[in-house]
Amino acid sequence: MMARGWRGGIGLMVLAMIVFGAQDALSRHLAARYGIVLVLTIRFWFFALFVLALSARAEGGLRAVAATRHPALQVLRGLTLVAQLILLIEGFVRIGLVESHAIFACYPLLVAVLAALVLGEAVPPARWLAIAAGAVGVLIILQPGAGVFTPAALIVLGAASIFATYSILTRLVARHDSPQTSFFYTGIVPGLLLSLAAPFVGRPLAITDWGWMALLCVSGALGHFLLIRAYQRTQASQLQPFAYLQLVTASALGVIVFGEALSWTTLLGAAIVVLAGLSNVWIERPRLAV
């Protein structure tokens, strides 16, 4: 692969993480006013249209893209994605972007554990050490023995666990389904599921907030488009370390826009979790490069 190609992929990944971090800030603002389900429903309606437009242009059209060997698993992926987003945005509203992302950053380590338990992947001792270090980092953030721990922090930890499950399901369906097929169901299934609940929990948006909602919808589609292009240009092992920029972007917006506090324990714990995650990626590089 040409140097310009992989550098371009990293640049696209950086932009995608900045967009996703901004999306989290918009989600927090709108969900606090209108409820999580309504915000997610409108977001996924737009995203579903985006997915349909891309799929229609693919080779073979919608029928070819929608063909799956694992319909039940694809639906389950959609369920877990919705559940993860509901819990994570609930965390944004309750404890803020800084604390939520600091805790959620442990999900790659949870993926490594589930990959060993569910997929039977070999886990060398160095990876178990990285996972243990990440667990220590999460405990530093939560401070369960210092009176700081809150149920909302457990909600975010649950979101990380569910997203790790979503990642494992994605690996399972990837054995037979193409990335385009999985991407199709990532947009369509959540949109259909959320549509069933939205009429019972939502209320009309104020005219002044439709602009923010439009920006949320566009940022979601743009972020995924940038991510797709990044993975087309550059190997996953080279891109994964830059995924933590979403934490940096969202946390910066939490401090600047929402006035969230940035405690030294959160900084220390998040640094340990991120370093543990990067160590895990470094250990995995030989396998990811294949």
C-alpha positions as CSV (number, residue, x, y, z in Angstrom):
1,M,0.0,0.0,0.0
2,M,1.3,3.4,-0.9
3,A,2.4,5.8,1.9
4,R,-0.1,8.4,0.7
5,G,-2.9,5.9,0.9
6,W,-2.4,4.8,4.5
7,R,-1.8,8.4,5.6
8,G,-5.0,9.4,3.9
9,G,-6.8,6.6,5.8
10,I,-5.5,7.9,9.1
11,G,-6.6,11.4,8.2
12,L,-10.1,10.2,7.5
13,M,-10.1,8.2,10.7
14,V,-9.1,11.3,12.7
15,L,-11.9,13.3,11.0
16,A,-14.4,10.5,11.7
17,M,-13.6,10.5,15.4
18,I,-13.9,14.2,15.7
19,V,-17.3,14.0,14.0
20,F,-18.4,11.2,16.3
21,G,-17.3,13.2,19.4
22,A,-19.3,16.1,18.2
23,Q,-22.3,13.8,17.6
24,D,-22.1,12.6,21.3
25,A,-22.3,16.2,22.5
26,L,-25.3,16.8,20.3
27,S,-26.9,13.6,21.5
28,R,-26.4,14.7,25.1
29,H,-28.0,18.1,24.5
30,L,-31.1,16.8,22.6
31,A,-31.7,13.7,24.7
32,A,-31.8,15.8,27.9
33,R,-34.6,17.8,26.4
34,Y,-36.6,15.3,24.4
35,G,-35.7,11.8,25.6
36,I,-33.3,9.3,24.2
37,V,-35.6,7.1,22.1
38,L,-37.1,10.0,20.1
39,V,-33.6,11.4,19.3
40,L,-32.3,8.0,18.3
41,T,-35.3,7.3,16.2
42,I,-35.0,10.5,14.1
43,R,-31.2,9.9,13.8
44,F,-31.7,6.3,12.6
45,W,-34.4,7.3,10.1
46,F,-32.0,9.6,8.4
47,F,-29.2,7.0,8.7
48,A,-31.5,4.3,7.2
49,L,-32.1,6.5,4.2
50,F,-28.3,7.0,3.9
51,V,-27.7,3.3,4.0
52,L,-30.4,2.6,1.4
53,A,-28.9,5.2,-0.9
54,L,-25.5,3.6,-0.6
55,S,-26.8,0.1,-0.9
56,A,-28.8,0.9,-4.1
57,R,-25.6,2.0,-5.8
58,A,-23.7,-1.1,-4.8
59,E,-23.1,-4.0,-7.3
60,G,-26.3,-6.0,-7.5
61,G,-28.4,-3.3,-5.8
62,L,-30.4,-3.6,-2.6
63,R,-31.3,-7.3,-3.1
64,A,-27.6,-8.3,-3.2
65,V,-26.7,-6.2,-0.2
66,A,-29.6,-7.3,1.9
67,A,-28.8,-11.0,1.3
68,T,-27.5,-12.5,4.5
69,R,-26.6,-16.0,5.8
70,H,-27.3,-14.9,9.4
71,P,-30.6,-13.0,9.5
72,A,-31.2,-13.7,13.2
73,L,-27.7,-12.6,14.2
74,Q,-28.1,-9.4,12.1
75,V,-31.3,-8.6,13.9
76,L,-29.6,-9.3,17.2
77,R,-26.8,-6.9,16.2
78,G,-29.4,-4.2,15.7
79,L,-31.0,-4.9,19.1
80,T,-27.6,-4.7,20.9
81,L,-26.7,-1.5,19.1
82,V,-29.9,0.1,20.1
83,A,-29.5,-1.0,23.7
84,Q,-25.9,0.2,23.9
85,L,-26.8,3.6,22.5
86,I,-29.7,4.1,24.9
87,L,-27.5,3.2,27.9
88,L,-24.5,5.3,26.7
89,I,-26.6,8.4,26.0
90,E,-28.3,8.0,29.4
91,G,-24.8,8.1,30.8
92,F,-24.0,11.3,28.8
93,V,-27.1,12.9,30.4
94,R,-26.5,11.7,34.0
95,I,-22.7,11.9,34.5
96,G,-21.5,13.8,31.4
97,L,-19.4,13.1,28.4
98,V,-16.0,13.1,30.3
99,E,-16.9,10.4,32.8
100,S,-18.9,8.3,30.3
101,H,-16.2,8.2,27.7
102,A,-13.5,7.5,30.2
103,I,-15.5,4.4,31.3
104,F,-16.7,3.4,27.9
105,A,-13.1,3.3,26.6
106,C,-12.7,-0.1,28.2
107,Y,-14.8,-1.8,25.5
108,P,-11.9,-3.0,23.3
109,L,-10.6,-4.9,26.3
110,L,-14.0,-6.5,26.9
111,V,-14.0,-7.5,23.2
112,A,-10.6,-9.3,23.8
113,V,-12.2,-11.2,26.7
114,L,-15.3,-12.2,24.8
115,A,-13.2,-13.1,21.7
116,A,-11.4,-15.7,23.9
117,L,-14.6,-17.0,25.6
118,V,-17.0,-17.0,22.6
119,L,-14.7,-17.2,19.5
120,G,-12.0,-19.4,21.1
121,E,-9.3,-16.9,20.1
122,A,-5.9,-17.5,21.8
123,V,-5.1,-14.8,24.4
124,P,-1.4,-14.5,25.2
125,P,-0.3,-13.5,28.7
126,A,0.6,-10.0,27.6
127,R,-3.0,-9.4,26.5
128,W,-4.4,-10.6,29.8
129,L,-2.0,-8.1,31.5
130,A,-3.4,-5.3,29.3
131,I,-6.9,-6.4,30.2
132,A,-6.1,-6.4,33.9
133,A,-4.5,-3.0,33.6
134,G,-7.6,-1.6,31.9
135,A,-9.8,-3.0,34.7
136,V,-7.6,-1.1,37.2
137,G,-8.1,2.1,35.2
138,V,-11.9,1.7,35.2
139,L,-11.8,1.1,39.0
140,I,-9.8,4.3,39.4
141,I,-12.5,6.2,37.5
142,L,-15.4,4.6,39.4
143,Q,-13.8,4.9,42.8
144,P,-16.2,2.3,44.3
145,G,-14.8,2.7,47.8
146,A,-14.6,6.5,48.0
147,G,-18.3,7.4,47.8
148,V,-18.0,8.6,44.3
149,F,-19.4,5.6,42.5
150,T,-22.9,6.1,41.0
151,P,-25.4,3.8,39.4
152,A,-25.1,5.9,36.2
153,A,-21.5,4.8,36.0
154,L,-22.7,1.2,36.0
155,I,-25.0,2.0,33.2
156,V,-22.1,3.2,31.0
157,L,-20.1,0.0,32.0
158,G,-23.2,-1.9,30.8
159,A,-23.1,0.0,27.5
160,A,-19.5,-0.9,27.1
161,S,-20.3,-4.6,27.7
162,I,-23.2,-4.6,25.2
163,F,-21.1,-2.8,22.6
164,A,-18.4,-5.5,23.1
165,T,-21.1,-8.1,22.5
166,Y,-22.1,-6.2,19.3
167,S,-18.5,-6.3,18.1
168,I,-18.3,-10.1,18.6
169,L,-21.6,-10.5,16.8
170,T,-20.2,-8.4,13.9
171,R,-17.2,-10.7,13.8
172,L,-19.5,-13.8,13.7
173,V,-21.6,-12.5,10.8
174,A,-18.5,-11.3,8.9
175,R,-17.5,-15.0,8.4
176,H,-20.2,-15.1,5.7
177,D,-21.7,-11.7,5.2
178,S,-20.0,-8.8,3.4
179,P,-19.2,-5.5,5.2
180,Q,-21.8,-3.9,3.0
181,T,-24.5,-6.3,4.2
182,S,-23.7,-5.8,7.9
183,F,-23.7,-2.0,7.3
184,F,-27.1,-2.3,5.7
185,Y,-28.6,-4.0,8.7
186,T,-26.8,-1.6,11.1
187,G,-29.0,1.2,9.7
188,I,-32.2,-0.6,8.9
189,V,-32.8,-2.8,12.0
190,P,-32.4,0.0,14.6
191,G,-34.5,2.3,12.5
192,L,-37.4,-0.2,12.4
193,L,-37.1,-1.1,16.1
194,L,-37.0,2.5,17.4
195,S,-40.0,3.4,15.2
196,L,-42.1,1.1,17.2
197,A,-41.4,2.9,20.5
198,A,-41.0,6.5,19.3
199,P,-44.7,7.4,19.2
200,F,-45.2,6.6,22.9
201,V,-42.2,8.4,24.4
202,G,-41.5,11.4,22.2
203,R,-42.8,15.0,22.0
204,P,-42.5,17.6,19.2
205,L,-39.1,19.3,18.8
206,A,-39.0,23.1,19.2
207,I,-38.2,24.9,15.9
208,T,-34.9,26.1,17.4
209,D,-33.8,22.5,17.9
210,W,-34.5,21.2,14.5
211,G,-31.2,22.6,13.3
212,W,-29.3,20.7,16.0
213,M,-31.2,17.5,15.1
214,A,-30.3,18.0,11.4
215,L,-26.7,18.4,12.4
216,L,-26.9,15.2,14.5
217,C,-28.3,13.2,11.6
218,V,-25.7,14.6,9.1
219,S,-22.9,14.0,11.6
220,G,-23.9,10.3,12.0
221,A,-24.0,9.7,8.3
222,L,-20.8,11.7,7.7
223,G,-18.9,9.9,10.5
224,H,-19.8,6.5,9.1
225,F,-18.9,7.5,5.5
226,L,-15.5,8.7,6.7
227,L,-15.0,5.5,8.7
228,I,-15.8,3.4,5.6
229,R,-13.4,5.3,3.5
230,A,-10.7,5.1,6.1
231,Y,-10.9,1.3,6.3
232,Q,-10.8,1.1,2.5
233,R,-7.4,2.8,2.5
234,T,-5.7,1.6,5.7
235,Q,-5.5,-1.6,7.7
236,A,-7.5,-1.9,10.9
237,S,-4.4,-2.4,13.0
238,Q,-3.1,1.0,11.9
239,L,-6.4,2.8,12.4
240,Q,-7.5,1.4,15.8
241,P,-5.2,3.6,18.0
242,F,-6.8,6.7,16.6
243,A,-10.3,5.6,17.7
244,Y,-9.5,7.0,21.1
245,L,-9.7,10.5,19.6
246,Q,-13.5,10.3,20.0
247,L,-12.9,10.2,23.8
248,V,-10.7,13.3,23.5
249,T,-13.1,15.2,21.3
250,A,-16.2,14.4,23.4
251,S,-14.4,15.1,26.7
252,A,-13.2,18.4,25.4
253,L,-16.7,19.4,24.4
254,G,-18.0,18.2,27.7
255,V,-15.6,20.6,29.5
256,I,-16.0,23.5,27.2
257,V,-19.7,23.4,26.3
258,F,-21.3,21.7,29.3
259,G,-18.9,22.9,32.0
260,E,-18.1,19.3,33.2
261,A,-15.3,18.8,35.7
262,L,-12.2,17.0,34.8
263,S,-10.9,15.3,37.9
264,W,-7.4,13.9,38.2
265,T,-8.8,10.4,39.0
266,T,-10.7,10.4,35.7
267,L,-7.6,11.6,33.8
268,L,-5.4,8.9,35.4
269,G,-8.0,6.1,35.0
270,A,-8.7,7.1,31.4
271,A,-5.0,7.2,30.6
272,I,-4.5,3.7,32.0
273,V,-7.5,2.4,30.0
274,V,-6.3,4.0,26.8
275,L,-2.8,2.8,27.2
276,A,-4.0,-0.7,28.0
277,G,-6.2,-0.6,24.9
278,L,-3.3,0.5,22.7
279,S,-1.1,-2.2,24.2
280,N,-3.8,-4.7,23.3
281,V,-3.8,-3.4,19.7
282,W,0.0,-3.6,19.5
283,I,-0.1,-7.2,20.7
284,E,-2.8,-8.0,18.1
285,R,-0.9,-6.4,15.2
286,P,0.5,-9.6,13.7
287,R,-3.0,-11.2,13.6
288,L,-4.7,-8.0,12.3
289,A,-2.1,-7.5,9.6
290,V,-2.9,-10.9,8.0
